[in-house]
Amino acid sequence: MDPVEVTRVTVGDHTFDVTCAGPGDGVPVVLLHGFPETAACWRPVLPKLAASGCRLIAPTQRGYSPGARPVGVDHYTVDLLGADVLGLLDVFGLQSAHLVGHDWGAAVAWWIAGHRPDRVDSLTAVSVPHPAAFGWALREDADQKARSKYIAVFRHGDSAERALLADDAKPLRDIFAGVDPGLVDEHLRVLTEPGALTAALSWYRAMGRGFGEIPAVRVPTTYVWSTEDMALGRAGAERCGDFVTGPYRFVELDGVGHWVPEEAPDALAEAIIERVEGSRS
Protein backbone atom coordinates (compact mmCIF):
# COMPACT_ATOMS: atom_id res chain seq x y z
CA MET A 1 0.00 0.00 0.00
CA ASP A 2 1.15 3.55 -0.68
CA PRO A 3 2.17 5.42 2.47
CA VAL A 4 -0.61 6.75 4.69
CA GLU A 5 -0.38 10.52 5.00
CA VAL A 6 -2.13 12.74 7.54
CA THR A 7 -2.46 16.30 6.35
CA ARG A 8 -4.39 19.41 7.34
CA VAL A 9 -6.95 20.82 4.95
CA THR A 10 -8.74 24.14 5.36
CA VAL A 11 -12.40 24.33 4.35
CA GLY A 12 -13.97 27.71 4.99
CA ASP A 13 -13.24 28.75 8.57
CA HIS A 14 -12.16 25.30 9.70
CA THR A 15 -9.07 23.13 9.36
CA PHE A 16 -9.47 19.37 9.27
CA ASP A 17 -7.00 16.57 9.89
CA VAL A 18 -7.32 14.33 6.82
CA THR A 19 -5.88 10.85 6.36
CA CYS A 20 -4.99 10.02 2.74
CA ALA A 21 -3.85 6.71 1.28
CA GLY A 22 -3.75 4.86 -2.02
CA PRO A 23 -2.52 5.89 -5.48
CA GLY A 24 -2.73 9.61 -6.19
CA ASP A 25 -4.48 8.94 -9.49
CA GLY A 26 -6.84 6.36 -8.02
CA VAL A 27 -10.62 6.41 -7.84
CA PRO A 28 -11.54 8.92 -5.11
CA VAL A 29 -13.31 7.45 -2.08
CA VAL A 30 -14.20 9.62 0.92
CA LEU A 31 -14.51 7.81 4.26
CA LEU A 32 -16.58 9.42 7.05
CA HIS A 33 -16.24 8.18 10.63
CA GLY A 34 -18.90 8.08 13.33
CA PHE A 35 -19.22 8.72 17.08
CA PRO A 36 -17.08 8.60 19.17
CA GLU A 37 -14.30 7.92 16.69
CA THR A 38 -11.78 9.61 14.42
CA ALA A 39 -10.54 8.82 10.94
CA ALA A 40 -8.28 6.24 12.59
CA CYS A 41 -11.23 3.82 12.56
CA TRP A 42 -10.59 3.28 8.83
CA ARG A 43 -6.99 2.08 9.22
CA PRO A 44 -7.90 -1.64 9.10
CA VAL A 45 -9.86 -1.05 5.87
CA LEU A 46 -7.31 1.10 4.03
CA PRO A 47 -4.86 -1.57 2.75
CA LYS A 48 -7.43 -3.58 0.80
CA LEU A 49 -9.11 -0.48 -0.61
CA ALA A 50 -5.79 1.05 -1.64
CA ALA A 51 -4.71 -2.19 -3.29
CA SER A 52 -7.88 -2.09 -5.39
CA GLY A 53 -6.86 1.28 -6.82
CA CYS A 54 -8.84 3.64 -4.59
CA ARG A 55 -7.53 7.05 -3.56
CA LEU A 56 -8.74 7.31 0.02
CA ILE A 57 -9.61 10.56 1.78
CA ALA A 58 -10.70 10.22 5.41
CA PRO A 59 -11.32 13.46 7.34
CA THR A 60 -11.53 13.65 11.10
CA GLN A 61 -14.75 15.60 11.04
CA ARG A 62 -16.17 18.78 12.56
CA GLY A 63 -15.87 18.83 16.33
CA TYR A 64 -13.23 16.10 16.29
CA SER A 65 -10.43 17.92 14.43
CA PRO A 66 -8.96 20.54 16.80
CA GLY A 67 -9.04 23.16 14.05
CA ALA A 68 -12.73 22.53 13.33
CA ARG A 69 -14.29 22.66 16.78
CA PRO A 70 -16.72 25.60 16.97
CA VAL A 71 -18.69 26.10 20.18
CA GLY A 72 -22.48 25.80 20.07
CA VAL A 73 -25.02 23.25 18.88
CA ASP A 74 -26.03 25.40 15.91
CA HIS A 75 -22.65 24.66 14.34
CA TYR A 76 -23.39 20.93 14.10
CA THR A 77 -26.52 20.63 11.99
CA VAL A 78 -26.37 17.96 9.32
CA ASP A 79 -26.36 20.48 6.47
CA LEU A 80 -23.18 22.06 7.84
CA LEU A 81 -21.58 18.65 8.36
CA GLY A 82 -22.44 17.79 4.76
CA ALA A 83 -21.12 21.13 3.52
CA ASP A 84 -17.77 20.33 5.13
CA VAL A 85 -17.46 17.22 2.97
CA LEU A 86 -18.51 19.06 -0.19
CA GLY A 87 -15.92 21.71 0.61
CA LEU A 88 -13.32 19.00 1.05
CA LEU A 89 -14.12 17.69 -2.44
CA ASP A 90 -13.60 21.20 -3.78
CA VAL A 91 -10.21 21.55 -2.07
CA PHE A 92 -9.08 18.24 -3.56
CA GLY A 93 -10.34 19.32 -7.00
CA LEU A 94 -12.99 16.59 -7.17
CA GLN A 95 -16.30 17.14 -8.91
CA SER A 96 -17.54 13.91 -7.32
CA ALA A 97 -16.40 10.92 -5.27
CA HIS A 98 -17.61 7.64 -3.85
CA LEU A 99 -18.85 8.16 -0.29
CA VAL A 100 -18.51 5.69 2.57
CA GLY A 101 -19.85 6.49 6.02
CA HIS A 102 -20.13 4.61 9.30
CA ASP A 103 -22.53 5.52 12.12
CA TRP A 104 -22.89 9.33 12.13
CA GLY A 105 -20.65 9.42 9.06
CA ALA A 106 -23.32 7.39 7.30
CA ALA A 107 -25.97 9.95 8.28
CA VAL A 108 -23.86 12.73 6.75
CA ALA A 109 -23.27 10.64 3.63
CA TRP A 110 -27.03 10.01 3.28
CA TRP A 111 -27.62 13.77 3.49
CA ILE A 112 -25.06 14.49 0.76
CA ALA A 113 -26.32 11.71 -1.50
CA GLY A 114 -29.91 12.87 -1.07
CA HIS A 115 -29.32 16.58 -1.57
CA ARG A 116 -26.27 16.63 -3.87
CA PRO A 117 -26.32 13.45 -5.97
CA ASP A 118 -24.27 15.28 -8.60
CA ARG A 119 -21.30 15.10 -6.22
CA VAL A 120 -21.71 11.41 -5.33
CA ASP A 121 -20.60 8.52 -7.58
CA SER A 122 -21.87 5.91 -5.14
CA LEU A 123 -22.75 5.50 -1.48
CA THR A 124 -21.79 2.78 0.97
CA ALA A 125 -23.59 3.41 4.26
CA VAL A 126 -22.55 1.33 7.25
CA SER A 127 -24.75 0.67 10.30
CA VAL A 128 -27.07 3.69 10.02
CA PRO A 129 -29.84 3.25 7.41
CA HIS A 130 -31.47 6.10 5.49
CA PRO A 131 -32.64 8.56 8.19
CA ALA A 132 -36.25 8.16 7.07
CA ALA A 133 -35.98 4.42 7.73
CA PHE A 134 -34.31 5.05 11.07
CA GLY A 135 -36.95 7.63 12.02
CA TRP A 136 -39.73 5.19 11.17
CA ALA A 137 -38.12 2.48 13.32
CA LEU A 138 -37.63 4.93 16.17
CA ARG A 139 -41.36 5.71 16.13
CA GLU A 140 -42.81 2.29 15.35
CA ASP A 141 -40.42 -0.45 16.46
CA ALA A 142 -40.13 -1.31 20.16
CA ASP A 143 -36.72 -2.89 19.69
CA GLN A 144 -35.27 0.24 18.07
CA LYS A 145 -36.82 2.45 20.74
CA ALA A 146 -35.04 0.41 23.40
CA ARG A 147 -31.72 0.47 21.53
CA SER A 148 -31.89 4.25 21.10
CA LYS A 149 -32.52 5.26 24.71
CA TYR A 150 -28.93 6.46 24.94
CA ILE A 151 -29.69 9.26 22.46
CA ALA A 152 -31.83 11.12 25.00
CA VAL A 153 -28.95 10.87 27.50
CA PHE A 154 -26.44 12.19 24.95
CA ARG A 155 -28.70 15.15 24.15
CA HIS A 156 -29.03 16.25 27.77
CA GLY A 157 -26.86 19.17 28.91
CA ASP A 158 -23.37 18.37 30.11
CA SER A 159 -24.34 15.32 32.16
CA ALA A 160 -23.34 12.99 29.32
CA GLU A 161 -19.86 14.50 29.20
CA ARG A 162 -19.38 14.04 32.95
CA ALA A 163 -20.61 10.46 32.83
CA LEU A 164 -18.50 9.42 29.82
CA LEU A 165 -15.31 11.06 31.11
CA ALA A 166 -15.61 9.75 34.68
CA ASP A 167 -12.95 7.41 36.06
CA ASP A 168 -10.35 8.47 33.48
CA ALA A 169 -12.90 8.08 30.64
CA LYS A 170 -13.53 4.40 31.40
CA PRO A 171 -17.23 4.56 30.32
CA LEU A 172 -16.18 6.07 27.01
CA ARG A 173 -13.51 3.40 26.54
CA ASP A 174 -15.99 0.66 27.42
CA ILE A 175 -18.17 1.66 24.44
CA PHE A 176 -15.47 0.19 22.19
CA ALA A 177 -15.71 -3.41 23.41
CA GLY A 178 -13.78 -5.64 21.02
CA VAL A 179 -11.92 -2.84 19.19
CA ASP A 180 -8.11 -2.78 18.94
CA PRO A 181 -6.94 -0.88 22.07
CA GLY A 182 -4.47 1.08 19.97
CA LEU A 183 -7.27 2.51 17.87
CA VAL A 184 -9.31 3.21 21.00
CA ASP A 185 -6.35 5.12 22.45
CA GLU A 186 -6.25 7.24 19.30
CA HIS A 187 -9.96 8.03 19.52
CA LEU A 188 -9.76 8.88 23.21
CA ARG A 189 -6.70 11.04 22.73
CA VAL A 190 -8.88 13.29 20.59
CA LEU A 191 -12.16 12.96 22.50
CA THR A 192 -10.55 13.89 25.83
CA GLU A 193 -9.15 17.17 24.50
CA PRO A 194 -10.85 20.25 25.99
CA GLY A 195 -14.27 20.73 24.39
CA ALA A 196 -13.97 17.76 22.02
CA LEU A 197 -16.56 15.48 23.59
CA THR A 198 -19.07 18.33 23.87
CA ALA A 199 -18.51 19.10 20.19
CA ALA A 200 -18.98 15.43 19.24
CA LEU A 201 -22.17 15.18 21.30
CA SER A 202 -23.43 18.33 19.61
CA TRP A 203 -24.11 16.18 16.54
CA TYR A 204 -26.81 14.43 18.61
CA ARG A 205 -28.08 17.68 20.09
CA ALA A 206 -28.59 19.17 16.62
CA MET A 207 -29.98 16.02 14.97
CA GLY A 208 -33.59 17.21 14.71
CA ARG A 209 -32.63 20.10 12.44
CA GLY A 210 -32.90 18.79 8.88
CA PHE A 211 -32.03 15.22 9.83
CA GLY A 212 -35.45 13.89 8.87
CA GLU A 213 -35.72 15.85 5.63
CA ILE A 214 -33.38 13.81 3.44
CA PRO A 215 -34.83 12.82 0.04
CA ALA A 216 -34.79 9.31 -1.35
CA VAL A 217 -31.34 8.52 -2.72
CA ARG A 218 -30.92 7.79 -6.42
CA VAL A 219 -27.16 7.12 -6.56
CA PRO A 220 -25.93 3.48 -6.55
CA THR A 221 -26.07 2.48 -2.89
CA THR A 222 -24.91 -0.34 -0.64
CA TYR A 223 -26.13 -0.54 2.94
CA VAL A 224 -24.09 -2.67 5.36
CA TRP A 225 -25.72 -3.80 8.60
CA SER A 226 -24.36 -6.16 11.26
CA THR A 227 -26.56 -8.50 13.25
CA GLU A 228 -24.90 -7.80 16.63
CA ASP A 229 -25.12 -4.01 16.36
CA MET A 230 -26.20 -2.79 19.80
CA ALA A 231 -27.54 0.52 18.45
CA LEU A 232 -29.26 -0.30 15.13
CA GLY A 233 -31.93 -2.99 14.88
CA ARG A 234 -33.23 -5.07 12.02
CA ALA A 235 -36.50 -3.16 11.43
CA GLY A 236 -34.85 0.03 10.19
CA ALA A 237 -32.17 -1.93 8.34
CA GLU A 238 -34.71 -3.88 6.31
CA ARG A 239 -36.70 -0.72 5.53
CA CYS A 240 -33.64 1.17 4.26
CA GLY A 241 -34.11 0.10 0.64
CA ASP A 242 -37.53 1.78 0.55
CA PHE A 243 -35.70 5.10 0.46
CA VAL A 244 -33.25 4.29 -2.34
CA THR A 245 -34.43 4.60 -5.93
CA GLY A 246 -31.08 3.82 -7.55
CA PRO A 247 -29.30 0.45 -7.70
CA TYR A 248 -29.32 -0.98 -4.18
CA ARG A 249 -27.59 -3.77 -2.29
CA PHE A 250 -28.16 -4.81 1.34
CA VAL A 251 -25.17 -6.54 2.96
CA GLU A 252 -25.80 -8.32 6.27
CA LEU A 253 -22.76 -9.23 8.37
CA ASP A 254 -23.65 -12.06 10.71
CA GLY A 255 -22.13 -12.00 14.20
CA VAL A 256 -20.45 -8.59 13.77
CA GLY A 257 -21.03 -5.75 16.24
CA HIS A 258 -21.41 -2.02 15.70
CA TRP A 259 -17.75 -1.23 15.01
CA VAL A 260 -17.79 -2.68 11.51
CA PRO A 261 -14.62 -1.00 10.10
CA GLU A 262 -12.57 -2.42 12.97
CA GLU A 263 -14.35 -5.76 13.47
CA ALA A 264 -14.89 -6.80 9.86
CA PRO A 265 -12.49 -4.72 7.72
CA ASP A 266 -12.10 -7.28 4.93
CA ALA A 267 -15.83 -7.86 4.50
CA LEU A 268 -16.47 -4.13 4.55
CA ALA A 269 -13.68 -3.44 2.07
CA GLU A 270 -15.12 -6.06 -0.28
CA ALA A 271 -18.57 -4.43 -0.10
CA ILE A 272 -17.08 -1.01 -0.83
CA ILE A 273 -14.97 -2.28 -3.72
CA GLU A 274 -17.93 -4.07 -5.27
CA ARG A 275 -20.01 -0.89 -5.07
CA VAL A 276 -17.24 1.33 -6.45
CA GLU A 277 -16.41 -1.02 -9.33
CA GLY A 278 -20.04 -1.72 -10.10
CA SER A 279 -20.83 1.97 -10.26
CA ARG A 280 -18.14 2.50 -12.92
CA SER A 281 -19.38 -0.24 -15.23
Secondary structure by P-SEA (a helix, b strand, c coil): ccbbbbbbbbcccccccccccccccccbbbbbbcccccccccccccaaaaaaccbbbbbccccccccccccccccccaaaaaaaaaaaaaaaccccbbbbbcaaaaaaaaaaaacccccccbbbbcccccaaaaaaaacccaaaaaaacccccccccaaaaaaaacccccccccccccccaaaaaaaaaaaaccaaaaaaacccccccccccccccccccbbbbbbcccccccaaaaaacccccccbbbbbbbcccccccccccaaaaaaaaaaaaaaaac
